[in-house]
Amino acid sequence: MKKGKNYKYTDIQNFANDNDYRFEDFGVNLIGANFILLMNNQKDLTISFVLNGVGNEYIYECIYSDI
């Protein structure tokens, strides 16, 4: 997950499940007002996303990444 890149909601969920991250969803389902936070369960790693588009599913921009 790279800062500035867009990801589908399901891709973020799959990444979290496959890499031992806790998945937290904050805010309301409006562009700019919904955030996803991933925190690794084993290491001090954080990845954050903001909702920035809607297609066939929600699209999030990575706004912070420790990896």
N, C-alpha and C positions, 0 to 999 in steps of 0.2 A: 504494500500500500504506500503510494507516494503522494506527498503533499502537492496539491494543485491538480491532481488527476480525479476524474469522475468515475464513480462505481455504482452499479445497481445495488438496490437494497439486498437482494438475495445473494449477490456476490460477497457483500460485507458479512452477512450472516454465515455463509459457508466458510469464509476465511476465519471468522471467530471460532466456529465449531472445530475446524480442522487444526487450529493452532493454539488451542487452549486459552482463548480470550473470553472474558466476561463481556456480554453484549448488553448495553443499556441505551434506551431510547428516551429522549427528553423533548418536551415542548408539544406543540400542536402541528398537525399535518398541513403546514403552509410553507411555501418556499421562504427560506431565510429564518423560519421559526421552529424548525425541527432539527434536532441534533442526535447523533449517535456517538457513543463513547465506547471504545474497546479498551479493556485493561487486561493485560496478561496475568494469568493466575500463578505463574511461576517466577516471572522476572518483572523488573520495574520498567515496563513498556506500556505506552499509551498511544492510541490512535483516535483522532476526532474527525467527525464529518458534519457537514451542514447540508440540508436539503436545498438543492438548487435547480431541480427540474423534474418534470413528470413526462414519461413516455408510456410504454406499456407497463412500467413500474416506476417507483420513485428512484431518482438519481441523486446521489450525494457527492459533494466535493470533499476530498480529504483536506482538512485545514491544519492538521498537525500530525506528525508521525515520528516516533522514536526509532523506527527501523529504517 
